[in-house]
Amino acid sequence: MKKTLLIFAAASMLFAACGGGSNETKTEETAPAATESTEAPEATGDAVITISAGDDMKFDLSEIKVKEGQNVKLTLKHTGQAPVASMGHNFILLAAGVDLDAFAQDALNAKDSEYIPANRANEIIAHTKLIGGGETTEIEFKAPAKGTYDFLCSFPGHYAMMKGEFIVE
């Protein structure tokens, strides 16, 4: 009798643990259905961007998209091994309408300021420092007004291949 009672008790506990004897109702939460909107979403949260460049003189991104007024946290990673003196990289975001070729030409003469020409400081929205192989640098800035802006690496000879569009929606 004790053996039957023990088996009955164990079976009851197992049954209850599996939810078979419960009267609880379980509800599943589902996400609301997506709705299509013609309005641009507000700039919320940070735009976190990582852009890499190596000894091959190429950014891994040629286009970056953010929202107007968004806080941008940009990390530049130099994935190569060459030192800064021979293969330095930076990221420079230019203001709208800046002549990319003319800016890069002036940058050639700005070795002492990491190839960031002081006479063109007002044409720069944001820039990183110049880094060498294996290094990383970060900057933070507010996205400018809606539009398309150029970005480049201003190390001598790099901008021809190391450039892209920074699109603000």
VENMOCOR-V876276 format. One record per residue. OMEGA is omega in whole degrees, 0 to 359 (* if undefined). BURIAL is 1 if it has 9 or more other C-alpha atoms within 8 Angstrom, else 0. D_LAST is the distance of its C-alpha to the last C-alpha in Angstrom with 2 decimals. Layout:
omega->OMEGA burial->BURIAL d_last->D_LAST
omega->OMEGA burial->BURIAL d_last->D_LAST
//
This chain:
omega->179 burial->0 d_last->77.57
omega->181 burial->0 d_last->75.60
omega->179 burial->0 d_last->74.03
omega->179 burial->0 d_last->72.91
omega->179 burial->0 d_last->71.55
omega->178 burial->0 d_last->69.59
omega->179 burial->0 d_last->68.10
omega->180 burial->0 d_last->67.26
omega->180 burial->0 d_last->65.54
omega->179 burial->0 d_last->63.51
omega->179 burial->0 d_last->62.47
omega->180 burial->0 d_last->61.46
omega->179 burial->0 d_last->59.28
omega->179 burial->0 d_last->57.63
omega->180 burial->1 d_last->57.04
omega->180 burial->1 d_last->55.53
omega->180 burial->0 d_last->53.30
omega->177 burial->0 d_last->51.84
omega->182 burial->0 d_last->51.02
omega->184 burial->0 d_last->53.68
omega->185 burial->0 d_last->55.64
omega->176 burial->0 d_last->52.82
omega->181 burial->0 d_last->52.07
omega->174 burial->0 d_last->48.53
omega->180 burial->0 d_last->45.75
omega->177 burial->0 d_last->42.61
omega->179 burial->0 d_last->39.28
omega->178 burial->0 d_last->36.32
omega->177 burial->0 d_last->32.92
omega->179 burial->0 d_last->30.29
omega->178 burial->0 d_last->26.58
omega->181 burial->0 d_last->25.60
omega->179 burial->0 d_last->24.59
omega->178 burial->0 d_last->20.93
omega->180 burial->0 d_last->19.80
omega->181 burial->0 d_last->17.33
omega->177 burial->0 d_last->14.93
omega->179 burial->0 d_last->13.16
omega->177 burial->0 d_last->11.30
omega->179 burial->0 d_last->7.97
omega->178 burial->0 d_last->9.48
omega->178 burial->0 d_last->10.05
omega->180 burial->0 d_last->9.33
omega->180 burial->0 d_last->12.72
omega->180 burial->0 d_last->14.62
omega->169 burial->0 d_last->14.29
omega->181 burial->1 d_last->12.34
omega->187 burial->0 d_last->15.57
omega->172 burial->0 d_last->15.62
omega->178 burial->0 d_last->18.89
omega->183 burial->1 d_last->19.40
omega->176 burial->1 d_last->22.97
omega->182 burial->1 d_last->25.12
omega->180 burial->1 d_last->28.81
omega->178 burial->1 d_last->31.79
omega->179 burial->0 d_last->30.57
omega->177 burial->1 d_last->28.10
omega->168 burial->1 d_last->24.99
omega->177 burial->1 d_last->21.79
omega->176 burial->0 d_last->21.28
omega->175 burial->0 d_last->17.53
omega->179 burial->0 d_last->16.43
omega->177 burial->0 d_last->12.71
omega->179 burial->1 d_last->10.65
omega->177 burial->0 d_last->7.22
omega->178 burial->1 d_last->6.27
omega->178 burial->1 d_last->4.89
omega->177 burial->1 d_last->5.84
omega->182 burial->1 d_last->9.58
omega->175 burial->1 d_last->10.04
omega->183 burial->1 d_last->13.33
omega->174 burial->1 d_last->13.29
omega->185 burial->1 d_last->16.67
omega->176 burial->1 d_last->17.26
omega->174 burial->1 d_last->20.63
omega->178 burial->1 d_last->22.17
omega->174 burial->1 d_last->25.20
omega->185 burial->1 d_last->27.84
omega->180 burial->1 d_last->29.41
omega->181 burial->1 d_last->32.16
omega->184 burial->1 d_last->35.54
omega->180 burial->1 d_last->35.98
omega->182 burial->1 d_last->36.36
omega->183 burial->1 d_last->33.97
omega->181 burial->0 d_last->36.45
omega->182 burial->0 d_last->36.27
omega->179 burial->1 d_last->32.88
omega->176 burial->1 d_last->30.65
omega->171 burial->1 d_last->26.88
omega->176 burial->1 d_last->24.18
omega->178 burial->1 d_last->20.41
omega->176 burial->1 d_last->19.32
omega->183 burial->1 d_last->15.84
omega->175 burial->1 d_last->16.50
omega->180 burial->1 d_last->15.36
omega->174 burial->0 d_last->14.05
omega->180 burial->0 d_last->17.03
omega->178 burial->0 d_last->19.27
omega->183 burial->0 d_last->21.76
omega->181 burial->0 d_last->21.45
omega->181 burial->0 d_last->25.10
omega->178 burial->0 d_last->26.50
omega->181 burial->1 d_last->24.77
omega->179 burial->1 d_last->26.11
omega->178 burial->0 d_last->29.51
omega->180 burial->1 d_last->29.75
omega->179 burial->1 d_last->28.79
omega->183 burial->1 d_last->31.93
omega->185 burial->0 d_last->34.08
omega->182 burial->1 d_last->32.44
omega->183 burial->1 d_last->34.16
omega->178 burial->0 d_last->35.34
omega->178 burial->0 d_last->31.84
omega->177 burial->1 d_last->30.46
omega->174 burial->1 d_last->29.32
omega->185 burial->1 d_last->27.02
omega->182 burial->1 d_last->28.47
omega->181 burial->0 d_last->29.29
omega->180 burial->0 d_last->29.34
omega->182 burial->1 d_last->25.60
omega->181 burial->0 d_last->24.53
omega->179 burial->0 d_last->22.66
omega->183 burial->0 d_last->20.42
omega->176 burial->1 d_last->19.27
omega->180 burial->1 d_last->16.42
omega->176 burial->1 d_last->17.82
omega->174 burial->1 d_last->20.45
omega->171 burial->1 d_last->22.73
omega->178 burial->0 d_last->26.45
omega->182 burial->1 d_last->28.23
omega->178 burial->1 d_last->29.50
omega->183 burial->1 d_last->32.11
omega->179 burial->1 d_last->32.88
omega->182 burial->1 d_last->32.52
omega->178 burial->1 d_last->30.65
omega->175 burial->1 d_last->27.37
omega->182 burial->1 d_last->25.44
omega->172 burial->1 d_last->22.59
omega->177 burial->1 d_last->20.37
omega->181 burial->0 d_last->18.20
omega->176 burial->0 d_last->15.84
omega->177 burial->0 d_last->13.11
omega->180 burial->1 d_last->9.63
omega->179 burial->0 d_last->9.74
omega->180 burial->0 d_last->8.25
omega->180 burial->1 d_last->5.22
omega->178 burial->0 d_last->6.80
omega->184 burial->1 d_last->8.68
omega->177 burial->1 d_last->11.35
omega->168 burial->1 d_last->14.55
omega->183 burial->1 d_last->16.20
omega->165 burial->1 d_last->19.89
omega->185 burial->1 d_last->23.14
omega->175 burial->1 d_last->25.49
omega->185 burial->1 d_last->28.76
omega->177 burial->1 d_last->31.07
omega->185 burial->0 d_last->30.50
omega->189 burial->1 d_last->27.55
omega->180 burial->1 d_last->24.57
omega->180 burial->0 d_last->25.77
omega->185 burial->0 d_last->24.89
omega->180 burial->1 d_last->22.68
omega->179 burial->1 d_last->19.40
omega->181 burial->1 d_last->15.94
omega->176 burial->1 d_last->12.34
omega->187 burial->1 d_last->9.85
omega->179 burial->1 d_last->6.36
omega->182 burial->1 d_last->3.81
omega->* burial->1 d_last->0.00
//
